[in-house]
Amino acid sequence: MRLGAPIETVFSGALRFWIASIGSLLAVLAILTVAGVAVIELTVSRPPDPFRTGSFEFNLAPGWWCDTEGAEYVCYPGSKPPYSAIAIMAVKERGADDNLSAYERHLREPKARAGKAGGGTTSSTVVYVKRIKLGHTEWIEALHRGSEDANYHTYYLATDTSHLGIVVTISANKDHESTYVAQFKEMMSSLYVYQN
């Protein structure tokens, strides 16, 4: 700057400097904000939606939803009807037959279902019955083919607590069973039963 430069020139240069500095700062902040939001969206998953009742709660897999139908809880994947999977949970006060050994004996028996119109009944094929650990709870798990419908495979999960007997039936179309059963096992591993 020359000595004796008019004040307007000095003021004009300073103003341009501050406008450019503030503009650059705002551009950097905008870029960092967009980058931060992108990183969060890619790295932080949305927390699961809980399903809560008066006696238990568990986390729903993405897209699943549950509703009460009578004394049972019925859960569906996010698709529209007809559903390729359905899960039904029956929870009741524990009785004499609500224990792991009784559940295991019952699930080893094939289930009868009505055949095609006028065709009598057919029995399911018991693929396996075993004890598994989901979360902190021991369950009886069984797989039957054709117990509810010929095109559906049905998984049964059963457990008991000091106060409750819990039986879960998961029927999934045989073409989609691995996806839905894995999701539902994950949901059941988050099951928390309220105890008095």
Beta strands, then each sheet from edge to edge (+ up, - down):
strand 1: 49-52
strand 2: 56-60
strand 3: 65-69
strand 4: 72-76
strand 5: 85-93
strand 6: 112-114
strand 7: 121-123
strand 8: 125-134
strand 9: 137-145
strand 10: 152-160
strand 11: 164-173
strand 12: 192-193
sheet 1: 1+ 2- 12+
sheet 2: 3+ 4- 5+ 11- 10+ 9- 8+
sheet 3: 6+ 7-
end
